[in-house]
Amino acid sequence: MTLSFGTDGVRGPAPDILNQRFVTCLATAASEVLSADRWIIGRDTRESGPALSEAVMSAISNNGLTAVNAGVIPTPVVAYLSNVENSGGVVVSASHNLWTDNGVKIFAPGGRKLRDEEQSMIEKRLNELLTGTPVTTQQSSNPTQHADPTDAWINSIIDALEDRTLEGAHLVVDCANGSASHVAEPLFRELGARVDVINNEPDGRNI
């Protein structure tokens, strides 16, 4: 089975097909093609996520670039941080797919999606790496830990609402045990809502 870019990154069974070697080659290709000295790496709550995100960070570090570990974090937060911090972004996530899948989404510096020509160049380099000399999947240096990946994003939403709030609202939020499990409640509480959160205890397989 060969993996290729779909409408939103690359997805596949993990770790059988979408494994550490594949994501190492993909992250290496992306960091060679895109002009970013610094990369924000986030992931969702899937069981395969920690090992795959470690492989991404290792590949970026091995290219002499700065890898910043944002941990479990929603995809829009990585896009936001890539924008305000002028960094590349990688999210290890398969969105709505089953927990047995995983995927990789790539943001160019500025938090934008890849242009067609950028995606084609990354795919070409990825295939060269996959069919050539094996690249190392060992982590060569410790990634930088992002100090506060969600607070700035929450504040940006509050600012964008221009004093509009959810005061008086009572929300029941189903986090589906995904990457917003630790973000949804503080966000809506900051906006003044009364919040009951369900399905916010991910175990790697209940996403």
C-alpha positions as CSV (number, residue, x, y, z in Angstrom):
1,M,0.0,0.0,0.0
2,T,1.4,3.4,-1.0
3,L,0.4,6.5,0.8
4,S,-0.1,9.8,-0.9
5,F,-1.5,13.3,-0.2
6,G,-5.2,13.5,0.0
7,T,-7.4,16.6,0.5
8,D,-5.8,17.2,3.9
9,G,-2.4,15.7,4.3
10,V,-1.5,12.0,4.4
11,R,-3.5,9.3,6.3
12,G,-3.2,5.6,6.7
13,P,-3.1,2.6,9.1
14,A,-0.6,3.2,11.9
15,P,2.0,2.0,12.6
16,D,1.6,-0.7,9.9
17,I,1.8,1.6,6.9
18,L,2.1,5.1,8.3
19,N,5.1,4.3,10.5
20,Q,8.1,6.1,11.9
21,R,10.2,5.6,8.7
22,F,7.4,7.1,6.6
23,V,6.8,10.2,8.7
24,T,10.6,10.7,9.1
25,C,11.0,10.8,5.3
26,L,7.9,13.0,5.0
27,A,9.1,15.5,7.7
28,T,12.6,15.5,6.1
29,A,11.1,16.3,2.7
30,A,8.9,19.0,4.0
31,S,11.7,20.7,6.0
32,E,13.9,20.6,2.9
33,V,11.3,22.1,0.5
34,L,9.7,24.7,2.8
35,S,11.7,27.8,4.0
36,A,11.2,27.5,7.8
37,D,14.0,27.4,10.4
38,R,11.5,26.6,13.1
39,W,8.7,24.1,13.2
40,I,5.7,23.6,15.6
41,I,4.7,20.0,16.0
42,G,1.4,19.0,17.5
43,R,-0.6,15.8,17.6
44,D,-4.0,14.3,18.6
45,T,-4.7,11.7,21.2
46,R,-4.2,8.5,19.1
47,E,-2.1,5.7,20.6
48,S,0.4,5.9,17.7
49,G,0.8,9.7,18.1
50,P,3.7,10.0,20.5
51,A,6.1,7.8,18.5
52,L,5.2,9.4,15.2
53,S,5.5,13.0,16.5
54,E,8.9,12.0,18.0
55,A,10.0,10.8,14.5
56,V,8.8,14.1,13.0
57,M,10.8,16.1,15.6
58,S,13.9,14.0,15.1
59,A,13.8,14.5,11.3
60,I,13.5,18.2,11.6
61,S,16.3,18.4,14.2
62,N,18.5,16.2,12.0
63,N,18.1,18.8,9.3
64,G,19.6,21.4,11.6
65,L,16.3,23.1,12.3
66,T,14.4,23.9,15.5
67,A,11.6,21.5,16.4
68,V,9.1,22.8,19.0
69,N,6.9,20.2,20.7
70,A,3.4,21.6,21.3
71,G,2.1,18.2,22.5
72,V,-1.6,17.3,22.2
73,I,-3.2,20.3,20.6
74,P,-6.0,21.0,18.1
75,T,-5.0,21.5,14.5
76,P,-6.2,25.1,14.3
77,V,-3.8,26.0,17.2
78,V,-0.8,24.7,15.2
79,A,-1.9,26.8,12.2
80,Y,-2.3,29.8,14.5
81,L,1.1,29.4,16.1
82,S,2.7,28.8,12.7
83,N,1.2,32.1,11.6
84,V,2.1,34.3,14.6
85,E,5.5,32.7,15.1
86,N,6.3,32.5,11.4
87,S,7.1,28.8,11.7
88,G,6.3,25.7,9.7
89,G,3.7,23.4,11.3
90,V,3.1,19.6,11.4
91,V,0.1,17.9,13.0
92,V,0.1,14.2,13.5
93,S,-3.6,13.4,13.3
94,A,-6.0,11.5,11.2
95,S,-9.0,13.7,12.1
96,H,-12.2,11.7,12.1
97,N,-10.6,8.4,11.1
98,L,-10.5,5.4,13.4
99,W,-7.9,5.3,16.2
100,T,-6.0,2.7,14.2
101,D,-5.2,5.3,11.5
102,N,-3.0,8.3,11.8
103,G,-1.9,11.0,9.5
104,V,0.3,14.0,8.9
105,K,-0.8,17.6,8.1
106,I,1.7,20.2,7.1
107,F,1.5,23.9,7.3
108,A,3.8,26.3,5.4
109,P,5.3,29.2,7.3
110,G,2.5,31.7,8.1
111,G,0.1,28.8,8.9
112,R,-1.2,28.4,5.4
113,K,-2.0,25.1,3.6
114,L,0.5,23.9,1.0
115,R,0.4,25.2,-2.5
116,D,0.0,22.6,-5.2
117,E,3.6,23.0,-6.4
118,E,4.9,22.8,-2.8
119,Q,3.0,19.6,-2.2
120,S,4.3,18.1,-5.5
121,M,7.9,19.0,-4.6
122,I,7.4,17.4,-1.1
123,E,5.9,14.2,-2.7
124,K,8.8,14.0,-5.1
125,R,11.4,14.3,-2.4
126,L,9.4,11.9,-0.1
127,N,9.5,9.2,-2.8
128,E,13.2,9.7,-3.3
129,L,13.8,9.2,0.4
130,L,11.6,6.2,0.7
131,T,13.3,4.4,-2.1
132,G,16.8,5.5,-1.3
133,T,19.2,5.1,1.6
134,P,17.2,4.6,4.8
135,V,17.1,7.8,6.9
136,T,17.6,7.6,10.7
137,T,14.5,7.5,12.9
138,Q,16.5,8.1,16.1
139,Q,16.0,11.4,17.8
140,S,19.3,13.4,17.6
141,S,18.4,16.2,20.0
142,N,15.7,17.2,22.5
143,P,13.0,19.3,21.0
144,T,12.1,22.7,22.5
145,Q,8.9,22.5,24.6
146,H,6.3,25.1,23.6
147,A,5.8,27.2,26.8
148,D,2.1,27.8,26.4
149,P,0.6,26.6,23.1
150,T,-3.1,27.2,23.8
151,D,-3.4,30.4,25.9
152,A,-2.4,32.7,23.0
153,W,-4.9,31.0,20.7
154,I,-7.7,31.3,23.2
155,N,-6.9,35.0,23.7
156,S,-6.9,35.5,20.0
157,I,-10.5,34.1,19.8
158,I,-11.6,36.4,22.6
159,D,-10.1,39.4,20.9
160,A,-11.7,38.5,17.6
161,L,-15.2,38.4,19.2
162,E,-14.8,42.1,20.2
163,D,-16.4,41.9,23.7
164,R,-19.1,39.5,22.6
165,T,-19.5,36.7,25.1
166,L,-21.4,33.6,26.0
167,E,-22.6,34.9,29.3
168,G,-25.8,33.1,30.3
169,A,-25.2,30.2,27.9
170,H,-25.0,26.6,29.2
171,L,-23.1,24.4,26.9
172,V,-22.6,20.7,26.8
173,V,-19.4,20.0,24.9
174,D,-18.6,16.5,23.5
175,C,-14.8,16.4,23.0
176,A,-14.9,13.0,21.4
177,N,-11.7,12.3,23.4
178,G,-9.8,14.2,20.8
179,S,-7.2,17.0,21.0
180,A,-9.6,19.6,22.3
181,S,-10.3,17.5,25.4
182,H,-8.1,19.9,27.5
183,V,-8.9,23.1,25.5
184,A,-12.7,23.3,25.1
185,E,-13.6,23.9,28.7
186,P,-11.2,26.7,29.4
187,L,-12.1,28.4,26.1
188,F,-15.8,28.5,26.7
189,R,-15.4,29.4,30.3
190,E,-13.3,32.3,29.3
191,L,-16.1,33.4,27.1
192,G,-18.5,33.3,30.1
193,A,-20.4,30.1,29.5
194,R,-21.4,27.5,32.0
195,V,-19.8,24.3,30.6
196,D,-20.3,20.6,31.0
197,V,-17.7,18.5,29.2
198,I,-18.1,14.9,28.2
199,N,-15.8,12.4,26.5
200,N,-12.6,14.3,27.5
201,E,-10.6,11.5,28.9
202,P,-8.6,10.1,25.9
203,D,-6.8,6.8,26.3
204,G,-5.3,6.5,22.8
205,R,-8.1,4.3,21.5
206,N,-11.4,6.0,22.3
207,I,-10.9,8.9,19.9
